[in-house]
């Protein structure tokens, strides 16, 4: 084959190859997008700390050892005069009730579901009828140092289980006078007790230490109790009287209201730490002097119904409260009648008369 023929054959082959390559199949463009199924991502399951106790504290909704869940709480009468500060053990209370007493002062009653690790408590003061009703509402054992004549009668007639630092022979077992407080604050502010001493006293079989079968404390709790649609409430100021004003300042970092009184932080003398609470409730009721009482003692209506305000998460919302009888707990509702769910944590309940006290929210 000569060179010219070979070149001609090669040229013809290349022409046919190029024509074949130019006839590639065209793929029509996609005009409609392909629908994809929605992918549902399940909510992450929160990790449970295996070291947390398996029970729940009925007063706070927080974890606690199961063996304490059905225990009767202990209600401790706390002196709140300025000269008696700092109080001891108050930061360990699950619920604090603050209620006016005679002479424009207030006293507190701390409710403790468990006294393990609480340490010293005090100073301890005398009780009144309405503090008895607060304790009875939790089926609690009351710790106090004396009582008004009316309250002493009712301790007997109402069958109030109590440990008295003045009468009844428990002084040496459960109470003592602190020498330093006696010297610096005065005799009336020096009476102390402790979680350990109260537990030892109760271990003697003086009173039942567990709720009776069928007892229920029905308050519900949620992780975040901030009221939906609530109004801003960063600083709550309750002027009980010319003598006592309480201030609650919301700290978003710890999600608690930090408490102040007497123009300074409200601290626990055991630890030096400022008291903080998750829930603040201000309950409105009727408070008036007992007719003929020369000491100016008060009647405080603790049963029936009334208005109030709930604070949590830096927000507030109006509520109503009810207490069926002296042995029943407080029940809280929203204004539409649904039950109020508190945030998990400790609570501070202020009981006041709007005719005599002033609530400011900022």
C-alpha positions as CSV (number, residue, x, y, z in Angstrom):
1,X,0.0,0.0,0.0
2,X,1.5,3.3,-1.0
3,X,1.7,6.3,1.2
4,X,-1.1,8.2,-0.6
5,X,-3.6,5.4,-0.2
6,X,-2.8,5.0,3.5
7,X,-3.2,8.7,4.1
8,X,-6.6,8.7,2.4
9,X,-7.9,5.8,4.5
10,X,-6.7,7.5,7.7
11,X,-8.4,10.7,6.8
12,X,-11.7,9.0,6.1
13,X,-11.5,7.1,9.4
14,X,-10.9,10.3,11.4
15,X,-13.9,12.0,9.7
16,X,-16.3,9.2,10.7
17,X,-14.9,9.2,14.2
18,X,-15.5,12.9,14.6
19,X,-19.1,12.6,13.4
20,X,-19.7,9.8,15.8
21,X,-18.4,11.8,18.7
22,X,-20.6,14.7,17.8
23,X,-23.8,12.7,18.2
24,X,-23.7,12.4,22.0
25,X,-27.2,11.8,23.6
26,X,-28.5,15.0,25.1
27,X,-30.0,14.7,28.6
28,X,-33.1,17.0,29.0
29,X,-32.8,19.4,31.9
30,X,-34.8,18.7,35.1
31,X,-37.6,21.2,35.3
32,X,-39.3,20.0,38.5
33,X,-37.4,19.7,41.7
34,X,-37.4,16.3,43.3
35,X,-39.4,16.5,46.6
36,X,-37.5,15.2,49.6
37,X,-39.2,13.6,52.6
38,X,-39.0,15.7,55.7
39,X,-36.4,14.2,58.1
40,X,-37.6,14.3,61.7
41,X,-34.8,14.7,64.1
42,X,-35.8,13.3,67.5
43,X,-35.3,15.6,70.5
44,X,-32.2,14.8,72.4
45,X,-32.8,12.7,75.5
46,X,-31.4,14.7,78.5
47,X,-28.6,12.9,80.2
48,X,-29.4,11.8,83.7
49,X,-26.6,12.1,86.2
50,X,-26.3,8.6,87.6
51,X,-25.0,10.1,90.9
52,X,-28.2,12.0,91.5
53,X,-30.5,10.6,94.2
54,X,-33.4,8.7,92.8
55,X,-36.2,10.2,94.9
56,X,-37.8,13.7,94.7
57,X,-38.2,16.3,97.4
58,X,-42.0,16.9,97.6
59,X,-41.4,20.6,98.7
60,X,-39.0,21.5,95.9
61,X,-39.3,18.9,93.1
62,X,-35.5,18.4,93.3
63,X,-33.7,15.1,93.7
64,X,-33.3,13.6,97.1
65,X,-32.7,10.3,98.7
66,X,-35.8,8.1,98.4
67,X,-35.9,7.3,102.2
68,X,-36.7,11.0,103.0
69,X,-39.6,11.5,100.5
70,X,-42.3,10.4,103.0
71,X,-40.8,12.0,106.1
72,X,-42.7,14.6,107.9
73,X,-40.9,18.0,107.5
74,X,-39.7,20.0,110.4
75,X,-40.9,23.6,110.7
76,X,-38.5,25.9,112.6
77,X,-39.5,29.3,114.1
78,X,-36.7,31.8,113.2
79,X,-36.1,35.1,114.9
80,X,-35.9,37.9,112.3
81,X,-35.1,41.0,114.4
82,X,-32.2,42.9,113.0
83,X,-30.2,42.3,116.2
84,X,-30.6,38.6,115.7
85,X,-28.9,38.5,112.3
86,X,-27.4,36.5,110.8
87,X,-29.8,33.6,111.0
88,X,-28.3,30.1,111.0
89,X,-29.3,27.3,108.6
90,X,-31.9,29.3,106.7
91,X,-30.3,28.7,103.3
92,X,-31.1,25.0,103.7
93,X,-34.8,25.5,104.1
94,X,-37.0,24.2,101.3
95,X,-39.7,26.8,102.0
96,X,-39.5,30.0,104.0
97,X,-42.6,31.7,105.2
98,X,-42.3,35.3,106.4
99,X,-45.3,36.7,108.2
100,X,-45.7,39.9,110.3
101,X,-45.7,39.7,114.1
102,X,-46.6,42.3,116.7
103,X,-44.5,45.4,116.9
104,X,-44.1,45.8,113.1
105,X,-41.5,43.0,112.9
106,X,-41.6,39.7,111.0
107,X,-40.7,36.2,111.9
108,X,-39.9,33.3,109.6
109,X,-40.8,29.7,109.7
110,X,-38.4,27.5,107.7
111,X,-39.7,24.2,106.4
112,X,-37.1,21.4,106.0
113,X,-37.9,18.1,104.3
114,X,-34.6,16.7,105.5
115,X,-32.3,17.9,108.3
116,X,-29.3,15.9,107.2
117,X,-26.3,18.3,106.9
118,X,-28.3,21.4,107.9
119,X,-26.1,22.3,110.8
120,X,-27.0,24.8,113.5
121,X,-30.4,26.5,113.3
122,X,-31.6,29.7,114.9
123,X,-32.0,31.8,116.7
124,X,-35.3,30.2,117.7
125,X,-38.3,32.3,118.9
126,X,-41.8,31.8,120.0
127,X,-44.7,30.9,117.8
128,X,-48.2,32.3,117.1
129,X,-51.5,30.8,115.9
130,X,-50.8,31.5,112.2
131,X,-47.4,29.9,112.3
132,X,-49.0,26.8,113.7
133,X,-51.3,26.8,110.6
134,X,-48.3,27.1,108.3
135,X,-46.7,24.1,109.9
136,X,-49.9,22.0,110.0
137,X,-50.4,22.6,106.3
138,X,-47.2,20.5,105.7
139,X,-47.9,17.9,108.5
140,X,-44.7,19.2,110.0
141,X,-43.2,18.9,113.5
142,X,-42.9,22.4,114.9
143,X,-39.7,23.6,116.6
144,X,-40.1,26.8,118.7
145,X,-39.2,28.5,121.9
146,X,-42.4,29.5,123.7
147,X,-45.7,30.7,122.3
148,X,-48.4,33.3,122.9
149,X,-51.1,32.3,125.4
150,X,-53.5,31.7,122.5
151,X,-51.0,29.6,120.5
152,X,-50.2,27.5,123.6
153,X,-53.9,26.6,124.0
154,X,-54.1,25.7,120.3
155,X,-50.9,23.5,120.4
156,X,-52.9,21.4,122.8
157,X,-56.4,21.6,121.2
158,X,-55.1,21.3,117.6
159,X,-52.7,18.4,118.7
160,X,-49.6,20.1,117.2
161,X,-46.5,17.9,117.4
162,X,-43.9,20.3,118.7
163,X,-40.4,20.6,120.3
164,X,-40.4,23.6,122.6
165,X,-37.2,25.2,123.9
166,X,-39.1,26.8,126.8
167,X,-41.6,24.2,128.1
168,X,-41.9,20.5,127.9
169,X,-38.5,19.3,129.0
170,X,-36.8,19.3,125.6
171,X,-34.5,22.3,126.3
172,X,-31.6,20.2,127.4
173,X,-32.0,17.7,124.6
174,X,-32.6,19.8,121.6
175,X,-31.5,23.4,122.4
176,X,-28.7,25.4,123.9
177,X,-27.8,29.0,124.6
178,X,-24.9,30.2,122.4
179,X,-22.4,32.1,124.6
180,X,-21.2,34.4,121.9
181,X,-24.6,35.4,120.8
182,X,-25.7,35.9,124.3
183,X,-22.9,38.3,124.9
184,X,-23.1,40.2,121.6
185,X,-26.8,40.1,120.7
186,X,-28.6,39.4,124.0
187,X,-30.2,36.6,125.8
188,X,-33.4,36.5,123.8
189,X,-31.4,36.0,120.5
190,X,-29.1,33.3,121.7
191,X,-31.3,30.1,121.7
192,X,-30.1,27.6,119.0
193,X,-30.8,24.1,117.9
194,X,-29.4,21.9,115.1
195,X,-30.5,19.4,112.6
196,X,-28.5,16.8,114.4
197,X,-30.2,17.5,117.8
198,X,-33.7,17.6,116.3
199,X,-33.1,14.2,114.6
200,X,-31.8,12.7,117.8
201,X,-34.9,14.0,119.7
202,X,-37.2,12.6,117.1
203,X,-35.4,9.3,117.1
204,X,-36.6,8.9,120.7
205,X,-40.1,8.1,119.4
206,X,-41.8,11.2,120.7
207,X,-43.7,11.7,117.4
208,X,-44.4,9.9,114.2
209,X,-41.6,10.8,111.7
210,X,-43.4,9.8,108.5
211,X,-46.6,10.9,107.0
212,X,-49.7,8.7,107.5
213,X,-50.6,6.4,104.7
214,X,-52.4,8.3,101.9
215,X,-50.9,11.7,102.7
216,X,-50.2,13.8,99.6
217,X,-48.6,17.2,99.0
218,X,-49.9,17.9,95.5
219,X,-47.7,20.9,94.5
220,X,-46.3,20.3,91.0
221,X,-42.9,21.5,89.7
222,X,-41.3,22.1,86.3
223,X,-37.7,22.7,85.3
224,X,-38.4,26.3,84.3
225,X,-41.2,27.9,86.2
226,X,-41.0,31.3,84.4
227,X,-44.7,32.3,84.0
228,X,-45.8,32.4,80.3
229,X,-46.8,36.0,79.4
230,X,-45.5,37.3,82.7
231,X,-44.5,40.8,83.4
232,X,-40.9,41.9,84.0
233,X,-39.9,41.5,87.6
234,X,-36.2,41.9,88.1
235,X,-36.5,43.5,91.5
236,X,-39.3,42.8,93.9
237,X,-39.6,45.1,97.0
238,X,-42.0,44.2,99.8
239,X,-42.3,46.8,102.5
240,X,-43.9,44.9,105.4
241,X,-43.8,47.9,107.7
242,X,-41.7,50.8,108.7
243,X,-39.3,48.4,110.4
244,X,-38.9,45.6,107.8
245,X,-38.5,45.7,104.0
246,X,-37.6,42.6,102.0
247,X,-35.9,42.9,98.5
248,X,-35.6,40.1,95.9
249,X,-33.2,40.7,93.0
250,X,-33.3,38.3,90.1
251,X,-29.9,36.9,89.1
252,X,-30.2,35.4,85.6
253,X,-26.8,33.6,85.9
254,X,-28.1,31.4,88.7
255,X,-31.8,31.7,87.9
256,X,-32.6,32.7,91.5
257,X,-33.9,35.7,93.4
258,X,-31.2,36.8,95.9
259,X,-32.7,38.1,99.1
260,X,-31.9,41.3,101.0
261,X,-33.2,42.9,104.2
262,X,-32.1,45.6,106.6
263,X,-30.3,47.3,103.7
264,X,-27.9,44.4,103.1
265,X,-27.7,40.8,101.9
266,X,-29.7,38.2,103.7
267,X,-27.1,35.6,104.6
268,X,-26.8,32.3,106.3
269,X,-24.5,32.6,109.3
270,X,-23.4,29.0,108.9
271,X,-21.9,29.6,105.5
272,X,-21.8,33.4,104.9
273,X,-23.7,32.8,101.7
274,X,-26.5,35.0,100.5
275,X,-29.9,33.3,100.5
276,X,-31.3,32.7,97.0
277,X,-34.6,31.1,96.0
278,X,-36.2,29.9,92.8
279,X,-39.8,30.9,93.6
280,X,-41.2,34.0,95.4
281,X,-44.9,34.1,96.3
282,X,-46.5,37.2,97.9
283,X,-49.9,36.2,99.3
284,X,-52.5,38.9,100.3
285,X,-54.7,38.3,103.3
286,X,-56.3,40.1,106.3
287,X,-54.1,41.1,109.2
288,X,-55.3,43.0,112.2
289,X,-54.6,43.3,116.0
290,X,-56.2,40.9,118.3
291,X,-58.9,42.8,120.2
292,X,-57.9,43.4,123.8
293,X,-54.4,41.9,123.4
294,X,-52.1,44.2,125.4
295,X,-49.0,43.1,123.5
296,X,-50.5,44.0,120.1
297,X,-50.5,40.5,118.8
298,X,-52.1,39.8,115.4
299,X,-54.8,37.8,113.8
300,X,-53.6,36.6,110.4
301,X,-56.2,34.9,108.2
302,X,-54.5,31.8,106.8
303,X,-57.5,29.9,105.4
304,X,-60.1,30.7,102.7
305,X,-58.9,32.4,99.5
306,X,-57.0,35.5,98.4
307,X,-55.0,37.1,95.7
308,X,-51.3,37.0,95.3
309,X,-48.4,37.4,92.9
310,X,-45.9,34.7,91.7
311,X,-42.3,35.5,90.7
312,X,-40.0,33.2,88.9
313,X,-37.3,33.6,86.2
314,X,-37.5,37.4,86.4
315,X,-41.2,37.5,85.6
316,X,-44.4,37.9,87.6
317,X,-48.0,36.8,87.2
318,X,-51.1,37.3,89.3
319,X,-52.3,34.3,91.2
320,X,-54.9,33.2,93.7
321,X,-54.3,31.1,96.8
322,X,-56.6,28.9,98.9
323,X,-56.2,26.9,102.1
324,X,-59.2,24.8,103.0
325,X,-58.5,24.5,106.7
326,X,-55.7,24.8,109.2
327,X,-54.4,21.3,108.4
328,X,-54.4,21.8,104.6
329,X,-51.6,23.1,102.5
330,X,-51.7,26.3,100.4
331,X,-53.0,25.7,96.9
332,X,-51.9,28.1,94.2
333,X,-53.8,28.8,90.9
334,X,-53.5,31.1,87.9
335,X,-56.4,33.5,87.4
336,X,-58.0,31.2,84.9
337,X,-58.3,28.5,87.5
338,X,-55.5,26.2,86.4
339,X,-53.0,25.0,88.9
340,X,-49.8,27.0,89.3
341,X,-46.7,24.9,88.6
342,X,-43.6,26.2,90.5
343,X,-40.0,26.1,89.3
344,X,-37.9,23.3,90.7
345,X,-36.2,24.7,93.7
346,X,-36.7,26.5,97.0
347,X,-39.6,28.9,97.6
348,X,-40.0,32.1,99.7
349,X,-43.6,32.9,100.7
350,X,-44.4,36.3,102.0
351,X,-47.8,36.8,103.7
352,X,-49.0,40.4,103.9
353,X,-52.0,42.7,104.1
354,X,-52.1,45.1,101.2
355,X,-53.8,47.7,103.5
356,X,-50.7,47.7,105.7
357,X,-47.8,46.7,103.4
358,X,-46.6,47.8,99.9
359,X,-45.4,45.6,97.0
360,X,-43.3,47.2,94.3
361,X,-42.1,45.4,91.2
362,X,-39.4,46.7,88.9
